[in-house]
Amino acid sequence: MIPKGGIAVIGFLARTFIKNHKEYGLPEVRTAYGLLTGITGIVLNFLLFAGKLIAGLVSSSVSVIADAFNNLSDAGSSIVSAVGYRIAAMPADSEHPYGHGRAEYIAGFVVSASIIFTALGVGKESVEKIFSPEELIVSPLSFAVLGASVLVKLYIFAYNRKYGKLIDSAPMKAAATDSLSDCITTLSAVAAIIVYAVWNINIDGYIGLFITFVILKAGIEAAKISITPLLGQKADDELIEGIRRDVLAHEGVIGVHDLAVHNYGVNRNIISLHAELPASMSFTEAHDIADIIENELSGKYSASVLIHTDPVNVDNIEEVKCREIVMSVLKEIDEGAGIHDLRITERSGKRYIAFDAEVPFGLKISDGEIKKRLCDEIAGYDSTLIANIEIDKKVY
């Protein structure tokens, strides 16, 4: 059972010390929540470490002592998280023109790395205990401390999960995952003591080894949460579709392509896209439309926006026909494929057709084979056309 009163305590502290505490998207509010939960985690984990270490030494249980040092690691992780939030909140400067938002992801990764190293240390001690077991001392103190520990860890899990979702925080989500795994490890340590007390069978080392794998799994899962955005995570489909829909809603916009959302930290995005406009439109008109869309998207999505305008000759019958031919080939290859920037030009007495074909990742057919099929189809329509085709990978 997750203690809801604990979350209420964090909520009370947030209402008391955080201005505009429900404006979760504001950088200063996110930072304040990060510091609040981080400091709370530091205090609680240090208390758990001290209590479990005493209980572990009294009972001579490696699994309990291992669990204690796991909590000490968690306290260190909370410190790293708090520092990460502070750095992430720093304004942009000449060396970091896009801000320091990714420091939060780095903090999350450091937390996950510490979890993994803790697991390896626990594993080493556990293997030694398997080959050289020691007598366990069953004491009421051990049960009392470990029982309280489970409740405290459920509390830490609950507030990190809640506020991690509200402010979309990688370190908090990692801490929530780790806290839940800590409950499993603590209950496992209790099980080892009970088995020894009832049946006089010492499985302490084996339980310690089990705890190793639980902690290791939590560390790897936490690492994935932080590493993915650092490597370049695909933007949320709903976000991409919302941006596309907003751009196409403007009069004169024919299509959208090369839409990308570059992430430099939570709520720190740069949106870039190409908007297709009629070739008959003047450069000034096209520029004005792009400015209007940029301002609208910037306000709605709290992001920097850059729009490139591409002219589309909607009145050229030959280009329209070629577009239909190319699209029919691409749709046979994959329904998600598309085309943009198609144009027919003439230079030095030769006629050229150029365009970019967008195809998804993971197709069984190679880019070279796609080009060949497109060239063959175009040649079948008009052998005088020289094709210049670029194959782009669809990232949205």
C-alpha positions in Angstrom: 0.0 0.0 0.0 1.5 3.3 -1.0 1.3 5.9 1.8 -0.8 8.8 0.3 -0.1 10.9 3.3 3.5 11.1 2.3 2.6 12.6 -1.1 0.4 15.0 0.8 3.5 16.2 2.8 5.4 16.9 -0.4 2.3 18.7 -1.7 2.1 20.8 1.4 5.8 21.7 1.1 5.3 22.5 -2.6 2.4 24.8 -1.8 4.4 26.5 1.0 7.8 27.0 -0.7 7.2 26.8 -4.5 5.6 29.8 -6.2 3.1 28.8 -8.9 3.5 25.2 -7.8 1.0 23.9 -10.3 2.8 25.5 -13.3 4.8 22.3 -13.9 6.1 23.4 -17.3 7.9 26.5 -15.9 11.7 26.0 -15.6 11.9 27.5 -12.1 9.0 25.4 -10.9 10.6 22.2 -12.3 13.9 23.1 -10.6 12.1 23.7 -7.3 10.4 20.4 -7.4 13.7 18.7 -8.3 15.4 20.3 -5.3 12.5 19.5 -3.0 12.3 15.8 -3.9 16.1 15.6 -4.0 16.6 16.9 -0.5 13.8 14.7 0.8 15.5 11.7 -0.8 18.9 12.6 0.7 17.5 12.8 4.3 15.4 9.7 4.1 18.0 7.5 2.4 20.7 8.5 5.0 18.3 7.6 7.8 17.6 4.3 6.1 21.3 3.6 5.6 22.0 4.2 9.3 19.1 2.1 10.5 19.8 -0.9 8.2 23.6 -0.8 8.8 22.9 -1.1 12.5 20.4 -3.9 11.9 22.7 -5.7 9.5 25.6 -5.6 11.9 23.5 -6.8 14.8 22.1 -9.8 12.7 25.4 -10.4 10.8 23.3 -10.4 7.6 25.1 -9.5 4.4 21.8 -9.0 2.6 20.7 -6.4 5.1 24.1 -4.6 5.0 24.0 -4.7 1.2 20.6 -3.2 1.3 22.0 -0.5 3.7 24.7 0.5 1.3 22.2 0.5 -1.5 20.4 3.2 0.4 23.6 5.1 0.9 24.0 5.0 -2.9 20.5 6.3 -3.3 21.3 9.3 -1.0 24.3 10.1 -3.3 22.0 9.8 -6.3 19.6 12.3 -4.7 22.5 14.7 -4.4 23.5 14.2 -8.0 19.9 14.8 -9.1 19.6 18.0 -7.0 22.9 19.3 -8.6 21.6 18.3 -12.0 18.4 20.4 -11.6 20.4 23.4 -10.6 22.7 23.1 -13.6 19.8 22.5 -16.0 18.1 25.7 -14.7 21.2 27.8 -15.6 20.5 30.3 -18.5 22.0 29.9 -21.9 25.5 31.5 -22.5 28.0 31.9 -25.2 29.4 28.4 -24.8 25.9 26.8 -24.4 23.6 28.8 -26.6 20.8 26.2 -26.2 21.0 26.2 -22.4 22.0 23.5 -19.9 18.8 21.5 -19.9 20.5 18.2 -20.9 22.3 18.3 -17.5 19.1 16.8 -16.1 19.5 13.8 -18.4 23.2 13.4 -17.5 22.2 13.5 -13.8 19.7 10.7 -14.4 22.4 8.7 -16.1 24.8 9.2 -13.2 22.1 8.0 -10.9 21.6 4.9 -13.0 25.3 4.2 -13.2 25.6 4.4 -9.4 22.8 1.9 -9.1 24.6 -0.5 -11.4 27.9 -0.1 -9.5 26.1 -0.8 -6.2 24.6 -4.0 -7.7 28.1 -5.2 -8.7 29.4 -4.6 -5.2 26.5 -6.4 -3.6 27.0 -9.3 -6.0 30.7 -9.6 -5.0 29.8 -9.7 -1.2 27.0 -12.2 -1.9 29.2 -14.7 -3.7 31.7 -14.6 -0.9 28.9 -15.3 1.6 27.7 -18.2 -0.5 31.1 -19.9 -0.2 31.8 -18.7 3.4 28.4 -18.3 5.1 28.2 -16.8 8.6 25.6 -17.4 11.3 22.7 -15.0 11.3 21.4 -13.4 14.5 17.6 -13.0 14.5 16.5 -9.8 16.3 13.3 -7.8 16.6 15.4 -4.7 15.7 16.1 -6.1 12.3 12.5 -6.8 11.5 11.4 -3.4 12.8 14.0 -1.5 10.8 13.4 -3.4 7.6 9.6 -3.1 7.9 9.8 0.6 8.4 12.2 0.7 5.4 9.6 -0.8 3.1 7.1 1.9 4.0 9.6 4.7 3.6 10.7 3.4 0.2 7.1 3.1 -0.9 6.7 6.7 0.1 9.8 7.8 -1.9 8.5 5.7 -4.9 5.1 7.4 -4.7 6.2 11.0 -4.7 8.9 10.4 -7.4 6.5 8.7 -9.6 3.8 11.4 -9.3 6.0 14.4 -9.7 8.3 12.7 -12.2 5.3 12.4 -14.5 4.0 15.9 -13.8 7.3 17.6 -14.6 8.6 14.9 -17.0 11.8 14.3 -15.1 14.2 11.5 -16.0 16.0 11.6 -12.6 12.7 11.3 -10.7 11.5 8.4 -12.9 14.8 6.7 -12.3 14.5 7.2 -8.5 10.9 5.9 -8.6 12.1 2.7 -10.4 15.0 2.3 -7.9 12.7 2.8 -4.9 10.3 0.1 -6.0 13.2 -2.3 -6.6 14.5 -1.4 -3.1 11.2 -2.6 -1.6 11.8 -6.0 -3.3 15.4 -6.2 -2.0 14.4 -5.3 1.6 11.6 -7.9 1.6 14.1 -10.4 0.3 16.5 -9.7 3.1 13.6 -10.2 5.6 12.8 -13.5 3.9 16.4 -14.7 4.4 16.2 -14.0 8.1 12.9 -15.7 8.5 14.1 -18.8 6.6 17.1 -19.0 8.9 15.0 -18.5 12.1 12.4 -21.1 11.1 14.4 -23.8 9.3 18.0 -22.9 10.2 18.9 -22.7 6.6 21.3 -19.9 5.6 20.3 -18.5 2.2 21.6 -15.0 3.0 24.2 -15.1 0.2 21.7 -16.4 -2.4 19.2 -13.7 -1.4 22.0 -11.1 -1.7 22.7 -12.5 -5.2 19.0 -12.1 -6.0 19.1 -8.6 -4.7 22.0 -7.9 -7.0 20.0 -8.8 -10.1 17.0 -6.8 -9.0 19.2 -3.7 -8.4 21.0 -4.3 -11.7 17.8 -4.5 -13.6 16.6 -1.2 -12.0 19.8 0.5 -12.9 19.6 -0.6 -16.6 16.0 0.5 -16.9 16.9 3.9 -15.3 19.8 4.3 -17.7 17.5 3.8 -20.7 15.3 6.6 -19.5 18.2 9.1 -19.4 20.3 7.8 -22.4 17.5 7.8 -24.9 17.0 11.6 -25.1 20.8 12.1 -25.1 21.2 9.9 -28.1 18.4 11.7 -30.0 14.9 10.4 -29.2 12.2 10.5 -31.8 9.6 13.1 -30.9 6.2 12.1 -29.6 3.8 11.2 -32.5 1.1 13.4 -31.0 3.4 16.3 -30.9 4.5 15.9 -34.5 1.0 15.4 -35.7 -0.2 18.5 -33.7 2.6 20.7 -35.3 1.8 19.4 -38.8 -1.9 20.0 -38.3 -1.3 23.6 -37.0 1.0 24.4 -40.0 -1.4 23.0 -42.6 -4.3 25.0 -41.1 -2.8 28.2 -42.5 -4.1 29.3 -45.9 -1.7 28.7 -48.7 0.3 25.9 -47.1 0.2 22.9 -49.3 2.3 20.4 -47.4 4.9 19.9 -44.6 8.1 17.9 -44.7 11.5 17.6 -43.0 9.8 18.3 -39.6 12.2 17.8 -36.8 12.0 18.5 -33.0 15.4 18.8 -31.5 15.5 18.3 -27.7 17.9 20.2 -25.5 16.2 19.3 -22.2 12.7 19.1 -20.9 10.6 21.9 -22.4 13.6 23.1 -24.3 12.9 22.2 -28.0 13.8 23.6 -31.3 11.3 22.9 -34.1 12.4 23.0 -37.7 10.3 22.2 -40.8 9.8 22.9 -44.5 6.4 24.4 -45.5 5.3 24.0 -49.1 3.7 27.0 -50.6 2.5 27.8 -54.2 5.4 28.8 -56.5 3.2 31.7 -57.8 3.3 33.3 -54.3 5.8 36.2 -53.9 8.8 35.8 -51.7 7.4 38.5 -49.3 4.1 36.7 -49.0 5.8 33.4 -48.3 8.1 35.0 -45.7 5.1 36.6 -43.9 3.3 33.3 -43.7 6.4 31.6 -42.3 6.8 34.3 -39.7 3.1 34.0 -38.6 3.4 30.2 -38.3 6.7 30.5 -36.4 5.2 32.9 -33.8 2.2 30.7 -33.4 4.1 27.5 -32.9 6.6 29.2 -30.6 3.9 30.3 -28.3 1.9 27.1 -28.3 4.8 24.7 -27.9 7.2 26.9 -25.9 9.9 26.2 -28.5 12.2 28.0 -30.9 10.9 27.6 -34.4 12.6 27.7 -37.8 10.6 27.4 -41.0 12.0 27.0 -44.5 9.6 27.7 -47.4 9.6 25.5 -50.5 7.8 26.5 -53.7 5.5 24.0 -55.3 4.4 24.5 -58.9 0.8 23.4 -58.6 -0.1 24.6 -62.1 2.5 22.6 -63.9 0.7 19.6 -65.4 3.9 17.7 -66.1 5.1 18.0 -62.5 1.7 17.0 -61.1 1.8 13.9 -63.4 5.3 13.0 -62.3 4.4 13.4 -58.7 1.5 11.0 -59.1 3.8 8.4 -60.8 6.5 8.7 -58.1 3.9 8.5 -55.3 2.4 5.3 -56.8 5.8 3.6 -56.8 6.6 4.7 -53.2 3.2 3.6 -51.9 3.8 0.2 -53.3 7.1 0.1 -51.3 5.6 1.4 -48.1 2.4 3.3 -47.2 4.3 5.7 -45.0 6.6 6.9 -47.8 6.3 10.4 -49.3 7.8 12.9 -51.6 8.8 16.6 -51.5 10.7 19.2 -53.5 9.8 17.8 -56.9 10.7 20.1 -59.8 11.5 19.8 -63.5 14.2 22.1 -64.9 16.0 22.5 -68.1 19.8 23.3 -68.4 22.0 23.2 -71.5 19.4 21.5 -73.6 18.7 18.7 -71.1 15.7 18.2 -68.9 16.1 17.2 -65.3 13.6 16.0 -62.6 14.7 16.2 -59.0 13.0 15.3 -55.8 13.5 13.8 -52.3 11.8 10.5 -51.5 11.0 9.9 -47.8 11.0 6.3 -46.7 10.8 4.8 -43.2 13.7 3.1 -41.4 13.9 -0.7 -41.6 12.7 -1.4 -45.1 13.9 -4.7 -46.7 14.6 -2.9 -50.0 17.8 -0.9 -50.2 17.9 2.8 -51.1 19.7 1.9 -54.4 16.8 -0.4 -55.3 14.3 2.3 -54.5 16.1 4.8 -56.8 16.3 2.2 -59.6 12.5 1.5 -59.5 11.8 5.3 -59.5 14.2 6.0 -62.4 12.7 3.1 -64.4 9.2 4.4 -63.9 10.1 8.0 -64.8 12.0 6.8 -67.9 8.9 4.8 -68.9 6.9 8.0 -68.7 9.4 10.3 -70.4 12.8 9.0 -71.4 14.2 12.6 -71.9 14.0 13.3 -68.2 17.2 12.8 -66.2 16.4 11.9 -62.6 18.2 13.3 -59.6 16.8 11.5 -56.6 17.6 11.8 -52.9 16.4 9.1 -50.4 15.6 10.6 -47.0 14.8 8.6 -43.9 11.5 9.5 -42.3 12.0 10.6 -38.8 8.5 11.6 -37.9 
